[in-house]
Amino acid sequence: MTARNAYLTTITSLAVRNDATVRLDEVTGPFDAETKRRLADRLAAMDPWHRYGFSSERLVRFLSAPAPDARRLLMIDGERHAGVAVVRTGWLAGSYLNFLAVMPEDQGRGIGEAFLAWLAEEGHRLGERNQFVAASAFNAAALAFYERHGFTPVAELPGLISDEETEILLRRRLA
Ligand SMILES: CC(C)(COP(=O)(O)OP(=O)(O)OC[C@H]1O[C@@H](n2cnc3c(N)ncnc32)[C@H](O)[C@@H]1OP(=O)(O)O)[C@@H](O)C(=O)NCCC(=O)NCCS
């Protein structure tokens, strides 16, 4: 482990399409400020966060939150940050996938699918009965993606993030 990434702990290797693998690392130490800023800048330019007007500063704060029950995970291909996820454990008899983004140039490679498969395994390991995620009603691609991987819409949450939009809460039963 080099000094540059001493704040990361490798959790597993995710097998993605074309016989490739991507590392799944967890942020376990003070998150390197420059890396965090670069990630936040990219996320702020992506929908749905761009559409909601989330600033890079807000995303930096979100990625910095030192909550012990919020696992910050990075998908790393070689030196490149291909994706980021935040998982909150201990939520409604299970966990809540608070954030998932795969960078535009890495989408469609099976990284999201491999991550959700790892998340299910992790849930089984921890004895979780449920896993939850929320996606914006306008984010048809994300809703289809979650539904293809075992999540079912369970509630509509109008105005959760902005007055004009509705979020859809989805649940995956593990038990
Ligand atoms: C939604 C998201 C996390 C999915 O991650 P991903 O790594 O692109 O997902 P995968 O590559 O596993 O699958 C994506 C799609 O590629 C398609 N696909 C299958 N084989 C493929 C191939 N050989 N080449 C390209 N795409 C392929 C799949 O059908 C899948 O479609 P689906 O959305 O209907 O499931 C990602 O697209 C993303 O970050 N989007 C923007 C942010 C966002 O909306 N996040 C969710 C907020 S709740």
The ligand as a MOL file (V3000), in Angstrom:
LIG
                    3D

  0  0  0     0  0            999 V3000
M  V30 BEGIN CTAB
M  V30 COUNTS 48 50 0 0 0
M  V30 BEGIN ATOM
M  V30 1 C -27.0070 3.3210 -12.9680 0
M  V30 2 C -25.5050 2.9690 -12.9340 0
M  V30 3 C -25.0360 2.9770 -11.4810 0
M  V30 4 C -25.3020 1.5680 -13.5380 0
M  V30 5 O -23.9170 1.2490 -13.4750 0
M  V30 6 P -23.1790 0.5080 -14.7230 0
M  V30 7 O -21.8490 0.1200 -14.2650 0
M  V30 8 O -23.2910 1.3780 -15.9260 0
M  V30 9 O -24.1200 -0.7850 -14.8510 0
M  V30 10 P -23.8900 -2.1080 -15.7330 0
M  V30 11 O -22.7880 -1.8960 -16.6830 0
M  V30 12 O -23.8210 -3.2240 -14.7900 0
M  V30 13 O -25.2700 -2.2080 -16.4740 0
M  V30 14 C -25.7380 -1.0800 -17.1940 0
M  V30 15 C -26.4910 -1.4780 -18.4100 0
M  V30 16 O -25.5810 -1.9290 -19.3900 0
M  V30 17 C -26.2760 -2.8570 -20.2220 0
M  V30 18 N -25.3380 -3.7750 -20.8860 0
M  V30 19 C -25.3410 -5.1050 -20.8830 0
M  V30 20 N -24.3280 -5.6010 -21.5950 0
M  V30 21 C -23.6630 -4.5310 -22.0540 0
M  V30 22 C -22.5210 -4.3900 -22.8320 0
M  V30 23 N -21.8450 -5.4650 -23.3110 0
M  V30 24 N -22.0850 -3.1540 -23.1100 0
M  V30 25 C -22.7630 -2.0790 -22.6420 0
M  V30 26 N -23.8560 -2.1760 -21.8970 0
M  V30 27 C -24.3000 -3.3740 -21.5980 0
M  V30 28 C -27.1310 -3.5930 -19.2650 0
M  V30 29 O -28.2700 -4.0440 -19.9730 0
M  V30 30 C -27.4780 -2.5630 -18.2260 0
M  V30 31 O -28.7520 -2.0930 -18.5190 0
M  V30 32 P -29.8500 -1.8820 -17.3490 0
M  V30 33 O -29.6490 -0.4700 -16.8960 0
M  V30 34 O -31.1770 -2.0510 -18.0080 0
M  V30 35 O -29.5790 -2.8680 -16.2630 0
M  V30 36 C -24.6720 3.9650 -13.7890 0
M  V30 37 O -25.1400 3.9530 -15.1010 0
M  V30 38 C -24.6460 5.3830 -13.2510 0
M  V30 39 O -23.8280 5.7230 -12.4010 0
M  V30 40 N -25.5530 6.2420 -13.7640 0
M  V30 41 C -25.5440 7.6650 -13.4360 0
M  V30 42 C -25.7980 7.9350 -11.9770 0
M  V30 43 C -27.0540 7.2760 -11.4810 0
M  V30 44 O -28.1160 7.3890 -12.0750 0
M  V30 45 N -26.9080 6.5800 -10.3340 0
M  V30 46 C -28.0170 5.9720 -9.6550 0
M  V30 47 C -28.6320 6.9990 -8.7980 0
M  V30 48 S -29.8410 6.2690 -7.7530 0
M  V30 END ATOM
M  V30 BEGIN BOND
M  V30 1 1 1 2
M  V30 2 1 2 3
M  V30 3 1 2 4
M  V30 4 1 2 36
M  V30 5 1 4 5
M  V30 6 1 5 6
M  V30 7 2 6 7
M  V30 8 1 6 8
M  V30 9 1 6 9
M  V30 10 1 9 10
M  V30 11 2 10 11
M  V30 12 1 10 12
M  V30 13 1 10 13
M  V30 14 1 13 14
M  V30 15 1 14 15
M  V30 16 1 15 16
M  V30 17 1 15 30
M  V30 18 1 16 17
M  V30 19 1 17 18
M  V30 20 1 17 28
M  V30 21 1 18 19
M  V30 22 1 18 27
M  V30 23 2 19 20
M  V30 24 1 20 21
M  V30 25 1 21 22
M  V30 26 2 21 27
M  V30 27 1 22 23
M  V30 28 2 22 24
M  V30 29 1 24 25
M  V30 30 2 25 26
M  V30 31 1 26 27
M  V30 32 1 28 29
M  V30 33 1 28 30
M  V30 34 1 30 31
M  V30 35 1 31 32
M  V30 36 2 32 33
M  V30 37 1 32 34
M  V30 38 1 32 35
M  V30 39 1 36 37
M  V30 40 1 36 38
M  V30 41 2 38 39
M  V30 42 1 38 40
M  V30 43 1 40 41
M  V30 44 1 41 42
M  V30 45 1 42 43
M  V30 46 2 43 44
M  V30 47 1 43 45
M  V30 48 1 45 46
M  V30 49 1 46 47
M  V30 50 1 47 48
M  V30 END BOND
M  V30 END CTAB
M  END
